[in-house]
Amino acid sequence: MKKWNFPPFLSGFKKEVCSQCGELNDAVASSCKKCGQTFEINLTRQSFTHLTPLTPLKEMIIFLFGTLGLFLFSLLAQAVIISFASAVLWNGGLTGGALQEALSSYLESVDCLTLLNYGTYAIALIFLFLLLGRDFLNLYKTFKNKRVLYGFLMGAITFLLSYSLSLLLSLAADTSENQQLSNSMLAAYPALSFFMSVFLIPFFEECTYRLGLFTFLKRIHPLIAYLFSALIFGFVHLGNLSSLNEWLNFPVYVLGGLLFAFTYDRFGFGASYLAHASYNLLAISVNLILIFAF
Ligand SMILES: [Zn+2]
């Protein structure tokens, strides 16, 4: 049986001087960023073979941007929508209580929620591309590797396992708030929802939780990376923290977080993106069938 070899704690944060040109390199880099000399393989480097490390700081920034930044963007988008909608209603001759009533019914409508949700992602994605800069090319390269095809397999496995788990949990729990919102947007705007959930949102989330968080935590220790990236991925998908129902759906998201982390760890970013995208494709197809066939 294969023995598990873990790199020492925190070894991923070390720096190493290149013997050929003297450049200071990240200890997880496989070759010198200045002269290109290939470094000798050790446990730390080996454990980063399929990952796309940025710098620890940039990994943390991308994670914080994808979580807190996205939240702040959604507040900002909400403020813009409220002022804009108020102005439109006021121009339409509504004032006082009537304006407030019309405003609050618009804010609860699926139109408004779709605009808010996808609008926030669209703006955040532009900033994410700016943040990634040249590192985007390294992500793109991971799609040219044959291992990327394992992503489809992992997406199907993740779908089957989490669907079984959620069927099991559905004996006790209702659909999560996150899923309810997705379903109502899907019913109202199928094409837009499909495009966002299958192509763009998986990219955003893989950057945030795998490229950013998982890579950063793996510099501390692989087990910490798996455990915390999956738990945090579970937490952010919870709607109302005080509802028991939401907590019953928590294990499904944690399982997804673990399997996507495994995919990134073993097959690279391209594979974890394709796993997440094909998972969403399968989930959305089932929901489309349920929405439009019954
Ligand atoms: Zn060098």
Residues whose N, C-alpha, C, O or C-beta is under 5 A from the ligand:
A	BS01	ZN	C18 Q20 C21 G22 E23 C32 K34 C35 G36 Q37
